[in-house]
Amino acid sequence: MPTELESTFTALVGKRVSIRLHDPEGGFRDIVGYLESAASLRNRHGELIEFSHDEIFIWREVVVKK
């Protein structure tokens, strides 16, 4: 059964998001890009970055100004 966060991220596939992840060495790291799936995004360099929902500290959808 999908978690609430997984369901939310599935609905946001194709949208631009900013996600702050807990870094294993301590602290945080940010990833920004377009969601490719509920657990991966493509950054501005074209790299596919996979993440676990357990690593997420906070996230938000990045609204593109027109």
mmCIF file as Biopython writes it, N, C-alpha, C and O atoms, coordinates in Angstrom:
data_model
#
loop_
_atom_site.group_PDB
_atom_site.id
_atom_site.type_symbol
_atom_site.label_atom_id
_atom_site.label_alt_id
_atom_site.label_comp_id
_atom_site.label_asym_id
_atom_site.label_entity_id
_atom_site.label_seq_id
_atom_site.pdbx_PDB_ins_code
_atom_site.Cartn_x
_atom_site.Cartn_y
_atom_site.Cartn_z
_atom_site.occupancy
_atom_site.B_iso_or_equiv
_atom_site.auth_seq_id
_atom_site.auth_asym_id
_atom_site.pdbx_PDB_model_num
ATOM 1   N N  . MET A ? 1  ? 0.846  -1.184 0.000   1.0 0.0 1  A 1 
ATOM 2   C CA . MET A ? 1  ? 0.000  0.000  0.000   1.0 0.0 1  A 1 
ATOM 3   C C  . MET A ? 1  ? 0.890  1.244  0.000   1.0 0.0 1  A 1 
ATOM 4   O O  . MET A ? 1  ? 1.776  1.373  0.845   1.0 0.0 1  A 1 
ATOM 5   N N  . PRO A ? 2  ? 0.657  2.159  -0.943  1.0 0.0 2  A 1 
ATOM 6   C CA . PRO A ? 2  ? 1.499  3.352  -1.016  1.0 0.0 2  A 1 
ATOM 7   C C  . PRO A ? 2  ? 1.272  4.269  0.186   1.0 0.0 2  A 1 
ATOM 8   O O  . PRO A ? 2  ? 0.167  4.371  0.721   1.0 0.0 2  A 1 
ATOM 9   N N  . THR A ? 3  ? 2.351  4.926  0.589   1.0 0.0 3  A 1 
ATOM 10  C CA . THR A ? 3  ? 2.239  5.897  1.671   1.0 0.0 3  A 1 
ATOM 11  C C  . THR A ? 3  ? 1.587  7.169  1.143   1.0 0.0 3  A 1 
ATOM 12  O O  . THR A ? 3  ? 1.465  7.354  -0.068  1.0 0.0 3  A 1 
ATOM 13  N N  . GLU A ? 4  ? 1.175  8.036  2.044   1.0 0.0 4  A 1 
ATOM 14  C CA . GLU A ? 4  ? 0.570  9.305  1.637   1.0 0.0 4  A 1 
ATOM 15  C C  . GLU A ? 4  ? 1.554  10.127 0.813   1.0 0.0 4  A 1 
ATOM 16  O O  . GLU A ? 4  ? 1.176  10.738 -0.186  1.0 0.0 4  A 1 
ATOM 17  N N  . LEU A ? 5  ? 2.821  10.140 1.234   1.0 0.0 5  A 1 
ATOM 18  C CA . LEU A ? 5  ? 3.835  10.899 0.504   1.0 0.0 5  A 1 
ATOM 19  C C  . LEU A ? 5  ? 4.054  10.327 -0.892  1.0 0.0 5  A 1 
ATOM 20  O O  . LEU A ? 5  ? 4.195  11.083 -1.853  1.0 0.0 5  A 1 
ATOM 21  N N  . GLU A ? 6  ? 4.083  9.016  -1.013  1.0 0.0 6  A 1 
ATOM 22  C CA . GLU A ? 6  ? 4.251  8.387  -2.324  1.0 0.0 6  A 1 
ATOM 23  C C  . GLU A ? 6  ? 3.085  8.742  -3.240  1.0 0.0 6  A 1 
ATOM 24  O O  . GLU A ? 6  ? 3.291  9.021  -4.421  1.0 0.0 6  A 1 
ATOM 25  N N  . SER A ? 7  ? 1.873  8.736  -2.714  1.0 0.0 7  A 1 
ATOM 26  C CA . SER A ? 7  ? 0.690  9.110  -3.502  1.0 0.0 7  A 1 
ATOM 27  C C  . SER A ? 7  ? 0.771  10.566 -3.946  1.0 0.0 7  A 1 
ATOM 28  O O  . SER A ? 7  ? 0.435  10.892 -5.084  1.0 0.0 7  A 1 
ATOM 29  N N  . THR A ? 8  ? 1.219  11.440 -3.044  1.0 0.0 8  A 1 
ATOM 30  C CA . THR A ? 8  ? 1.370  12.857 -3.378  1.0 0.0 8  A 1 
ATOM 31  C C  . THR A ? 8  ? 2.405  13.044 -4.470  1.0 0.0 8  A 1 
ATOM 32  O O  . THR A ? 8  ? 2.176  13.782 -5.428  1.0 0.0 8  A 1 
ATOM 33  N N  . PHE A ? 9  ? 3.560  12.369 -4.329  1.0 0.0 9  A 1 
ATOM 34  C CA . PHE A ? 9  ? 4.614  12.500 -5.328  1.0 0.0 9  A 1 
ATOM 35  C C  . PHE A ? 9  ? 4.198  11.909 -6.671  1.0 0.0 9  A 1 
ATOM 36  O O  . PHE A ? 9  ? 4.573  12.439 -7.717  1.0 0.0 9  A 1 
ATOM 37  N N  . THR A ? 10 ? 3.443  10.838 -6.661  1.0 0.0 10 A 1 
ATOM 38  C CA . THR A ? 10 ? 2.952  10.254 -7.906  1.0 0.0 10 A 1 
ATOM 39  C C  . THR A ? 10 ? 2.092  11.265 -8.660  1.0 0.0 10 A 1 
ATOM 40  O O  . THR A ? 10 ? 2.166  11.358 -9.885  1.0 0.0 10 A 1 
ATOM 41  N N  . ALA A ? 11 ? 1.282  12.019 -7.928  1.0 0.0 11 A 1 
ATOM 42  C CA . ALA A ? 11 ? 0.427  13.041 -8.547  1.0 0.0 11 A 1 
ATOM 43  C C  . ALA A ? 11 ? 1.246  14.216 -9.082  1.0 0.0 11 A 1 
ATOM 44  O O  . ALA A ? 11 ? 0.776  14.948 -9.953  1.0 0.0 11 A 1 
ATOM 45  N N  . LEU A ? 12 ? 2.462  14.405 -8.572  1.0 0.0 12 A 1 
ATOM 46  C CA . LEU A ? 12 ? 3.312  15.526 -8.984  1.0 0.0 12 A 1 
ATOM 47  C C  . LEU A ? 12 ? 4.323  15.160 -10.077 1.0 0.0 12 A 1 
ATOM 48  O O  . LEU A ? 12 ? 5.139  16.002 -10.454 1.0 0.0 12 A 1 
ATOM 49  N N  . VAL A ? 13 ? 4.291  13.943 -10.588 1.0 0.0 13 A 1 
ATOM 50  C CA . VAL A ? 13 ? 5.227  13.538 -11.649 1.0 0.0 13 A 1 
ATOM 51  C C  . VAL A ? 13 ? 5.108  14.521 -12.813 1.0 0.0 13 A 1 
ATOM 52  O O  . VAL A ? 13 ? 4.011  14.822 -13.283 1.0 0.0 13 A 1 
ATOM 53  N N  . GLY A ? 14 ? 6.264  15.013 -13.265 1.0 0.0 14 A 1 
ATOM 54  C CA . GLY A ? 14 ? 6.302  16.006 -14.338 1.0 0.0 14 A 1 
ATOM 55  C C  . GLY A ? 14 ? 6.406  17.430 -13.827 1.0 0.0 14 A 1 
ATOM 56  O O  . GLY A ? 14 ? 6.685  18.343 -14.603 1.0 0.0 14 A 1 
ATOM 57  N N  . LYS A ? 15 ? 6.187  17.637 -12.536 1.0 0.0 15 A 1 
ATOM 58  C CA . LYS A ? 15 ? 6.266  18.974 -11.936 1.0 0.0 15 A 1 
ATOM 59  C C  . LYS A ? 15 ? 7.670  19.200 -11.383 1.0 0.0 15 A 1 
ATOM 60  O O  . LYS A ? 15 ? 8.404  18.250 -11.110 1.0 0.0 15 A 1 
ATOM 61  N N  . ARG A ? 16 ? 8.030  20.471 -11.222 1.0 0.0 16 A 1 
ATOM 62  C CA . ARG A ? 16 ? 9.335  20.828 -10.664 1.0 0.0 16 A 1 
ATOM 63  C C  . ARG A ? 16 ? 9.210  20.907 -9.141  1.0 0.0 16 A 1 
ATOM 64  O O  . ARG A ? 16 ? 8.284  21.527 -8.620  1.0 0.0 16 A 1 
ATOM 65  N N  . VAL A ? 17 ? 10.142 20.280 -8.439  1.0 0.0 17 A 1 
ATOM 66  C CA . VAL A ? 17 ? 10.116 20.256 -6.980  1.0 0.0 17 A 1 
ATOM 67  C C  . VAL A ? 17 ? 11.508 20.514 -6.411  1.0 0.0 17 A 1 
ATOM 68  O O  . VAL A ? 17 ? 12.523 20.324 -7.081  1.0 0.0 17 A 1 
ATOM 69  N N  . SER A ? 18 ? 11.521 20.948 -5.170  1.0 0.0 18 A 1 
ATOM 70  C CA . SER A ? 18 ? 12.738 21.089 -4.389  1.0 0.0 18 A 1 
ATOM 71  C C  . SER A ? 18 ? 12.578 20.185 -3.179  1.0 0.0 18 A 1 
ATOM 72  O O  . SER A ? 18 ? 11.581 20.266 -2.462  1.0 0.0 18 A 1 
ATOM 73  N N  . ILE A ? 19 ? 13.567 19.322 -2.953  1.0 0.0 19 A 1 
ATOM 74  C CA . ILE A ? 19 ? 13.483 18.347 -1.863  1.0 0.0 19 A 1 
ATOM 75  C C  . ILE A ? 19 ? 14.746 18.461 -1.010  1.0 0.0 19 A 1 
ATOM 76  O O  . ILE A ? 19 ? 15.859 18.419 -1.533  1.0 0.0 19 A 1 
ATOM 77  N N  . ARG A ? 20 ? 14.570 18.604 0.300   1.0 0.0 20 A 1 
ATOM 78  C CA . ARG A ? 20 ? 15.700 18.609 1.237   1.0 0.0 20 A 1 
ATOM 79  C C  . ARG A ? 20 ? 15.774 17.227 1.870   1.0 0.0 20 A 1 
ATOM 80  O O  . ARG A ? 20 ? 14.824 16.757 2.496   1.0 0.0 20 A 1 
ATOM 81  N N  . LEU A ? 21 ? 16.927 16.587 1.692   1.0 0.0 21 A 1 
ATOM 82  C CA . LEU A ? 21 ? 17.137 15.229 2.191   1.0 0.0 21 A 1 
ATOM 83  C C  . LEU A ? 21 ? 18.101 15.227 3.369   1.0 0.0 21 A 1 
ATOM 84  O O  . LEU A ? 21 ? 19.023 16.041 3.428   1.0 0.0 21 A 1 
ATOM 85  N N  . HIS A ? 22 ? 17.885 14.313 4.303   1.0 0.0 22 A 1 
ATOM 86  C CA . HIS A ? 22 ? 18.850 14.082 5.373   1.0 0.0 22 A 1 
ATOM 87  C C  . HIS A ? 22 ? 20.084 13.461 4.743   1.0 0.0 22 A 1 
ATOM 88  O O  . HIS A ? 22 ? 19.977 12.459 4.035   1.0 0.0 22 A 1 
ATOM 89  N N  . ASP A ? 23 ? 21.246 14.035 4.987   1.0 0.0 23 A 1 
ATOM 90  C CA . ASP A ? 23 ? 22.500 13.504 4.468   1.0 0.0 23 A 1 
ATOM 91  C C  . ASP A ? 23 ? 23.024 12.444 5.438   1.0 0.0 23 A 1 
ATOM 92  O O  . ASP A ? 23 ? 23.032 12.681 6.646   1.0 0.0 23 A 1 
ATOM 93  N N  . PRO A ? 24 ? 23.459 11.286 4.947   1.0 0.0 24 A 1 
ATOM 94  C CA . PRO A ? 24 ? 23.946 10.221 5.838   1.0 0.0 24 A 1 
ATOM 95  C C  . PRO A ? 24 ? 25.112 10.661 6.740   1.0 0.0 24 A 1 
ATOM 96  O O  . PRO A ? 24 ? 25.257 10.155 7.853   1.0 0.0 24 A 1 
ATOM 97  N N  . GLU A ? 25 ? 25.942 11.601 6.262   1.0 0.0 25 A 1 
ATOM 98  C CA . GLU A ? 25 ? 27.076 12.080 7.057   1.0 0.0 25 A 1 
ATOM 99  C C  . GLU A ? 25 ? 26.664 13.157 8.057   1.0 0.0 25 A 1 
ATOM 100 O O  . GLU A ? 25 ? 27.511 13.675 8.785   1.0 0.0 25 A 1 
ATOM 101 N N  . GLY A ? 26 ? 25.401 13.494 8.102   1.0 0.0 26 A 1 
ATOM 102 C CA . GLY A ? 26 ? 24.910 14.579 8.945   1.0 0.0 26 A 1 
ATOM 103 C C  . GLY A ? 26 ? 24.545 15.778 8.104   1.0 0.0 26 A 1 
ATOM 104 O O  . GLY A ? 26 ? 25.124 15.987 7.038   1.0 0.0 26 A 1 
ATOM 105 N N  . GLY A ? 27 ? 23.622 16.546 8.550   1.0 0.0 27 A 1 
ATOM 106 C CA . GLY A ? 27 ? 23.190 17.718 7.800   1.0 0.0 27 A 1 
ATOM 107 C C  . GLY A ? 27 ? 22.169 17.348 6.726   1.0 0.0 27 A 1 
ATOM 108 O O  . GLY A ? 27 ? 21.494 16.321 6.801   1.0 0.0 27 A 1 
ATOM 109 N N  . PHE A ? 28 ? 22.082 18.220 5.731   1.0 0.0 28 A 1 
ATOM 110 C CA . PHE A ? 28 ? 21.082 18.059 4.681   1.0 0.0 28 A 1 
ATOM 111 C C  . PHE A ? 28 ? 21.710 18.331 3.326   1.0 0.0 28 A 1 
ATOM 112 O O  . PHE A ? 28 ? 22.786 18.920 3.228   1.0 0.0 28 A 1 
ATOM 113 N N  . ARG A ? 29 ? 21.017 17.891 2.283   1.0 0.0 29 A 1 
ATOM 114 C CA . ARG A ? 29 ? 21.386 18.257 0.914   1.0 0.0 29 A 1 
ATOM 115 C C  . ARG A ? 29 ? 20.087 18.484 0.152   1.0 0.0 29 A 1 
ATOM 116 O O  . ARG A ? 29 ? 19.076 17.830 0.412   1.0 0.0 29 A 1 
ATOM 117 N N  . ASP A ? 30 ? 20.129 19.413 -0.785  1.0 0.0 30 A 1 
ATOM 118 C CA . ASP A ? 30 ? 18.949 19.756 -1.562  1.0 0.0 30 A 1 
ATOM 119 C C  . ASP A ? 30 ? 19.071 19.213 -2.975  1.0 0.0 30 A 1 
ATOM 120 O O  . ASP A ? 30 ? 20.144 19.243 -3.578  1.0 0.0 30 A 1 
ATOM 121 N N  . ILE A ? 31 ? 17.967 18.723 -3.486  1.0 0.0 31 A 1 
ATOM 122 C CA . ILE A ? 31 ? 17.895 18.337 -4.894  1.0 0.0 31 A 1 
ATOM 123 C C  . ILE A ? 31 ? 16.712 19.077 -5.503  1.0 0.0 31 A 1 
ATOM 124 O O  . ILE A ? 31 ? 15.665 19.219 -4.871  1.0 0.0 31 A 1 
ATOM 125 N N  . VAL A ? 32 ? 16.885 19.545 -6.724  1.0 0.0 32 A 1 
ATOM 126 C CA . VAL A ? 32 ? 15.849 20.312 -7.416  1.0 0.0 32 A 1 
ATOM 127 C C  . VAL A ? 32 ? 15.750 19.788 -8.834  1.0 0.0 32 A 1 
ATOM 128 O O  . VAL A ? 32 ? 16.766 19.562 -9.491  1.0 0.0 32 A 1 
ATOM 129 N N  . GLY A ? 33 ? 14.535 19.596 -9.307  1.0 0.0 33 A 1 
ATOM 130 C CA . GLY A ? 33 ? 14.339 19.156 -10.672 1.0 0.0 33 A 1 
ATOM 131 C C  . GLY A ? 33 ? 12.919 18.724 -10.916 1.0 0.0 33 A 1 
ATOM 132 O O  . GLY A ? 33 ? 12.029 18.974 -10.103 1.0 0.0 33 A 1 
ATOM 133 N N  . TYR A ? 34 ? 12.712 18.073 -12.039 1.0 0.0 34 A 1 
ATOM 134 C CA . TYR A ? 34 ? 11.384 17.600 -12.430 1.0 0.0 34 A 1 
ATOM 135 C C  . TYR A ? 34 ? 11.230 16.138 -12.030 1.0 0.0 34 A 1 
ATOM 136 O O  . TYR A ? 34 ? 12.077 15.303 -12.348 1.0 0.0 34 A 1 
ATOM 137 N N  . LEU A ? 35 ? 10.134 15.838 -11.325 1.0 0.0 35 A 1 
ATOM 138 C CA . LEU A ? 35 ? 9.903  14.461 -10.899 1.0 0.0 35 A 1 
ATOM 139 C C  . LEU A ? 35 ? 9.698  13.565 -12.107 1.0 0.0 35 A 1 
ATOM 140 O O  . LEU A ? 35 ? 8.865  13.852 -12.966 1.0 0.0 35 A 1 
ATOM 141 N N  . GLU A ? 36 ? 10.452 12.491 -12.171 1.0 0.0 36 A 1 
ATOM 142 C CA . GLU A ? 36 ? 10.313 11.480 -13.219 1.0 0.0 36 A 1 
ATOM 143 C C  . GLU A ? 36 ? 9.424  10.345 -12.720 1.0 0.0 36 A 1 
ATOM 144 O O  . GLU A ? 36 ? 8.709  9.709  -13.494 1.0 0.0 36 A 1 
ATOM 145 N N  . SER A ? 37 ? 9.485  10.103 -11.403 1.0 0.0 37 A 1 
ATOM 146 C CA . SER A ? 37 ? 8.645  9.093  -10.749 1.0 0.0 37 A 1 
ATOM 147 C C  . SER A ? 37 ? 8.464  9.549  -9.312  1.0 0.0 37 A 1 
ATOM 148 O O  . SER A ? 37 ? 8.963  10.606 -8.924  1.0 0.0 37 A 1 
ATOM 149 N N  . ALA A ? 38 ? 7.758  8.762  -8.527  1.0 0.0 38 A 1 
ATOM 150 C CA . ALA A ? 38 ? 7.540  9.133  -7.129  1.0 0.0 38 A 1 
ATOM 151 C C  . ALA A ? 38 ? 8.828  9.093  -6.311  1.0 0.0 38 A 1 
ATOM 152 O O  . ALA A ? 38 ? 8.854  9.589  -5.185  1.0 0.0 38 A 1 
ATOM 153 N N  . ALA A ? 39 ? 9.903  8.506  -6.860  1.0 0.0 39 A 1 
ATOM 154 C CA . ALA A ? 39 ? 11.158 8.390  -6.113  1.0 0.0 39 A 1 
ATOM 155 C C  . ALA A ? 39 ? 12.382 8.795  -6.931  1.0 0.0 39 A 1 
ATOM 156 O O  . ALA A ? 39 ? 13.495 8.366  -6.623  1.0 0.0 39 A 1 
ATOM 157 N N  . SER A ? 40 ? 12.196 9.617  -7.970  1.0 0.0 40 A 1 
ATOM 158 C CA . SER A ? 40 ? 13.345 10.088 -8.744  1.0 0.0 40 A 1 
ATOM 159 C C  . SER A ? 40 ? 13.014 11.411 -9.415  1.0 0.0 40 A 1 
ATOM 160 O O  . SER A ? 40 ? 11.861 11.697 -9.735  1.0 0.0 40 A 1 
ATOM 161 N N  . LEU A ? 41 ? 14.055 12.211 -9.621  1.0 0.0 41 A 1 
ATOM 162 C CA . LEU A ? 41 ? 13.876 13.461 -10.353 1.0 0.0 41 A 1 
ATOM 163 C C  . LEU A ? 41 ? 15.060 13.681 -11.270 1.0 0.0 41 A 1 
ATOM 164 O O  . LEU A ? 41 ? 16.134 13.112 -11.074 1.0 0.0 41 A 1 
ATOM 165 N N  . ARG A ? 42 ? 14.846 14.519 -12.280 1.0 0.0 42 A 1 
ATOM 166 C CA . ARG A ? 42 ? 15.911 14.851 -13.229 1.0 0.0 42 A 1 
ATOM 167 C C  . ARG A ? 42 ? 16.298 16.302 -12.980 1.0 0.0 42 A 1 
ATOM 168 O O  . ARG A ? 42 ? 15.464 17.204 -13.068 1.0 0.0 42 A 1 
ATOM 169 N N  . ASN A ? 43 ? 17.589 16.517 -12.663 1.0 0.0 43 A 1 
ATOM 170 C CA . ASN A ? 43 ? 18.041 17.870 -12.357 1.0 0.0 43 A 1 
ATOM 171 C C  . ASN A ? 43 ? 18.362 18.649 -13.635 1.0 0.0 43 A 1 
ATOM 172 O O  . ASN A ? 43 ? 18.192 18.140 -14.743 1.0 0.0 43 A 1 
ATOM 173 N N  . ARG A ? 44 ? 18.826 19.883 -13.466 1.0 0.0 44 A 1 
ATOM 174 C CA . ARG A ? 44 ? 19.077 20.744 -14.630 1.0 0.0 44 A 1 
ATOM 175 C C  . ARG A ? 44 ? 20.225 20.265 -15.488 1.0 0.0 44 A 1 
ATOM 176 O O  . ARG A ? 44 ? 20.361 20.706 -16.629 1.0 0.0 44 A 1 
ATOM 177 N N  . HIS A ? 45 ? 21.062 19.366 -14.969 1.0 0.0 45 A 1 
ATOM 178 C CA . HIS A ? 45 ? 22.169 18.800 -15.734 1.0 0.0 45 A 1 
ATOM 179 C C  . HIS A ? 45 ? 21.760 17.528 -16.477 1.0 0.0 45 A 1 
ATOM 180 O O  . HIS A ? 45 ? 22.573 16.909 -17.163 1.0 0.0 45 A 1 
ATOM 181 N N  . GLY A ? 46 ? 20.494 17.149 -16.332 1.0 0.0 46 A 1 
ATOM 182 C CA . GLY A ? 46 ? 20.002 15.949 -16.991 1.0 0.0 46 A 1 
ATOM 183 C C  . GLY A ? 46 ? 20.257 14.666 -16.226 1.0 0.0 46 A 1 
ATOM 184 O O  . GLY A ? 46 ? 19.976 13.577 -16.727 1.0 0.0 46 A 1 
ATOM 185 N N  . GLU A ? 47 ? 20.791 14.782 -15.005 1.0 0.0 47 A 1 
ATOM 186 C CA . GLU A ? 47 ? 21.092 13.604 -14.193 1.0 0.0 47 A 1 
ATOM 187 C C  . GLU A ? 47 ? 19.829 13.115 -13.494 1.0 0.0 47 A 1 
ATOM 188 O O  . GLU A ? 47 ? 19.052 13.912 -12.967 1.0 0.0 47 A 1 
ATOM 189 N N  . LEU A ? 48 ? 19.634 11.810 -13.493 1.0 0.0 48 A 1 
ATOM 190 C CA . LEU A ? 48 ? 18.510 11.214 -12.784 1.0 0.0 48 A 1 
ATOM 191 C C  . LEU A ? 48 ? 18.951 10.927 -11.352 1.0 0.0 48 A 1 
ATOM 192 O O  . LEU A ? 48 ? 19.909 10.187 -11.128 1.0 0.0 48 A 1 
ATOM 193 N N  . ILE A ? 49 ? 18.257 11.509 -10.397 1.0 0.0 49 A 1 
ATOM 194 C CA . ILE A ? 49 ? 18.598 11.354 -8.983  1.0 0.0 49 A 1 
ATOM 195 C C  . ILE A ? 49 ? 17.473 10.587 -8.301  1.0 0.0 49 A 1 
ATOM 196 O O  . ILE A ? 49 ? 16.316 11.008 -8.321  1.0 0.0 49 A 1 
ATOM 197 N N  . GLU A ? 50 ? 17.822 9.467  -7.705  1.0 0.0 50 A 1 
ATOM 198 C CA . GLU A ? 50 ? 16.834 8.665  -6.982  1.0 0.0 50 A 1 
ATOM 199 C C  . GLU A ? 50 ? 16.941 8.953  -5.495  1.0 0.0 50 A 1 
ATOM 200 O O  . GLU A ? 50 ? 18.026 9.229  -4.985  1.0 0.0 50 A 1 
ATOM 201 N N  . PHE A ? 51 ? 15.821 8.888  -4.808  1.0 0.0 51 A 1 
ATOM 202 C CA . PHE A ? 51 ? 15.797 9.161  -3.379  1.0 0.0 51 A 1 
ATOM 203 C C  . PHE A ? 51 ? 14.753 8.276  -2.719  1.0 0.0 51 A 1 
ATOM 204 O O  . PHE A ? 51 ? 13.865 7.731  -3.375  1.0 0.0 51 A 1 
ATOM 205 N N  . SER A ? 52 ? 14.882 8.149  -1.420  1.0 0.0 52 A 1 
ATOM 206 C CA . SER A ? 52 ? 13.930 7.381  -0.624  1.0 0.0 52 A 1 
ATOM 207 C C  . SER A ? 52 ? 13.043 8.364  0.133   1.0 0.0 52 A 1 
ATOM 208 O O  . SER A ? 52 ? 13.512 9.408  0.586   1.0 0.0 52 A 1 
ATOM 209 N N  . HIS A ? 53 ? 11.793 8.036  0.264   1.0 0.0 53 A 1 
ATOM 210 C CA . HIS A ? 53 ? 10.887 8.909  1.005   1.0 0.0 53 A 1 
ATOM 211 C C  . HIS A ? 53 ? 11.304 9.013  2.468   1.0 0.0 53 A 1 
ATOM 212 O O  . HIS A ? 53 ? 10.975 9.998  3.129   1.0 0.0 53 A 1 
ATOM 213 N N  . ASP A ? 54 ? 12.014 8.026  2.983   1.0 0.0 54 A 1 
ATOM 214 C CA . ASP A ? 54 ? 12.500 8.062  4.367   1.0 0.0 54 A 1 
ATOM 215 C C  . ASP A ? 54 ? 13.576 9.135  4.564   1.0 0.0 54 A 1 
ATOM 216 O O  . ASP A ? 54 ? 13.790 9.596  5.685   1.0 0.0 54 A 1 
ATOM 217 N N  . GLU A ? 55 ? 14.256 9.536  3.480   1.0 0.0 55 A 1 
ATOM 218 C CA . GLU A ? 55 ? 15.317 10.544 3.560   1.0 0.0 55 A 1 
ATOM 219 C C  . GLU A ? 55 ? 14.786 11.972 3.574   1.0 0.0 55 A 1 
ATOM 220 O O  . GLU A ? 55 ? 15.519 12.892 3.939   1.0 0.0 55 A 1 
ATOM 221 N N  . ILE A ? 56 ? 13.533 12.177 3.188   1.0 0.0 56 A 1 
ATOM 222 C CA . ILE A ? 56 ? 12.988 13.517 2.985   1.0 0.0 56 A 1 
ATOM 223 C C  . ILE A ? 56 ? 12.764 14.222 4.318   1.0 0.0 56 A 1 
ATOM 224 O O  . ILE A ? 56 ? 12.120 13.691 5.223   1.0 0.0 56 A 1 
ATOM 225 N N  . PHE A ? 57 ? 13.315 15.439 4.416   1.0 0.0 57 A 1 
ATOM 226 C CA . PHE A ? 57 ? 13.083 16.294 5.571   1.0 0.0 57 A 1 
ATOM 227 C C  . PHE A ? 57 ? 11.911 17.226 5.273   1.0 0.0 57 A 1 
ATOM 228 O O  . PHE A ? 57 ? 10.982 17.352 6.071   1.0 0.0 57 A 1 
ATOM 229 N N  . ILE A ? 58 ? 11.969 17.878 4.106   1.0 0.0 58 A 1 
ATOM 230 C CA . ILE A ? 58 ? 10.912 18.788 3.670   1.0 0.0 58 A 1 
ATOM 231 C C  . ILE A ? 58 ? 10.964 18.872 2.144   1.0 0.0 58 A 1 
ATOM 232 O O  . ILE A ? 58 ? 12.003 18.609 1.538   1.0 0.0 58 A 1 
ATOM 233 N N  . TRP A ? 59 ? 9.870  19.228 1.546   1.0 0.0 59 A 1 
ATOM 234 C CA . TRP A ? 59 ? 9.834  19.363 0.092   1.0 0.0 59 A 1 
ATOM 235 C C  . TRP A ? 59 ? 8.794  20.418 -0.267  1.0 0.0 59 A 1 
ATOM 236 O O  . TRP A ? 59 ? 7.949  20.782 0.551   1.0 0.0 59 A 1 
ATOM 237 N N  . ARG A ? 60 ? 8.871  20.906 -1.519  1.0 0.0 60 A 1 
ATOM 238 C CA . ARG A ? 60 ? 7.843  21.815 -2.023  1.0 0.0 60 A 1 
ATOM 239 C C  . ARG A ? 60 ? 7.847  21.784 -3.542  1.0 0.0 60 A 1 
ATOM 240 O O  . ARG A ? 60 ? 8.859  21.491 -4.180  1.0 0.0 60 A 1 
ATOM 241 N N  . GLU A ? 61 ? 6.697  22.091 -4.093  1.0 0.0 61 A 1 
ATOM 242 C CA . GLU A ? 61 ? 6.598  22.238 -5.541  1.0 0.0 61 A 1 
ATOM 243 C C  . GLU A ? 61 ? 7.125  23.626 -5.901  1.0 0.0 61 A 1 
ATOM 244 O O  . GLU A ? 61 ? 6.792  24.610 -5.240  1.0 0.0 61 A 1 
ATOM 245 N N  . VAL A ? 62 ? 7.934  23.702 -6.934  1.0 0.0 62 A 1 
ATOM 246 C CA . VAL A ? 62 ? 8.468  24.981 -7.404  1.0 0.0 62 A 1 
ATOM 247 C C  . VAL A ? 62 ? 7.533  25.480 -8.495  1.0 0.0 62 A 1 
ATOM 248 O O  . VAL A ? 62 ? 7.413  24.868 -9.556  1.0 0.0 62 A 1 
ATOM 249 N N  . VAL A ? 63 ? 6.874  26.597 -8.221  1.0 0.0 63 A 1 
ATOM 250 C CA . VAL A ? 63 ? 5.931  27.160 -9.183  1.0 0.0 63 A 1 
ATOM 251 C C  . VAL A ? 63 ? 6.701  28.045 -10.151 1.0 0.0 63 A 1 
ATOM 252 O O  . VAL A ? 63 ? 7.409  28.965 -9.741  1.0 0.0 63 A 1 
ATOM 253 N N  . VAL A ? 64 ? 6.554  27.758 -11.435 1.0 0.0 64 A 1 
ATOM 254 C CA . VAL A ? 64 ? 7.255  28.518 -12.472 1.0 0.0 64 A 1 
ATOM 255 C C  . VAL A ? 64 ? 6.465  29.792 -12.748 1.0 0.0 64 A 1 
ATOM 256 O O  . VAL A ? 64 ? 5.274  29.747 -13.055 1.0 0.0 64 A 1 
ATOM 257 N N  . LYS A ? 65 ? 7.154  30.936 -12.632 1.0 0.0 65 A 1 
ATOM 258 C CA . LYS A ? 65 ? 6.510  32.215 -12.917 1.0 0.0 65 A 1 
ATOM 259 C C  . LYS A ? 65 ? 6.384  32.388 -14.417 1.0 0.0 65 A 1 
ATOM 260 O O  . LYS A ? 65 ? 7.279  32.022 -15.180 1.0 0.0 65 A 1 
ATOM 261 N N  . LYS A ? 66 ? 5.274  32.944 -14.821 1.0 0.0 66 A 1 
ATOM 262 C CA . LYS A ? 66 ? 5.041  33.172 -16.258 1.0 0.0 66 A 1 
ATOM 263 C C  . LYS A ? 66 ? 5.294  34.600 -16.645 1.0 0.0 66 A 1 
ATOM 264 O O  . LYS A ? 66 ? 5.144  34.960 -17.813 1.0 0.0 66 A 1 
#
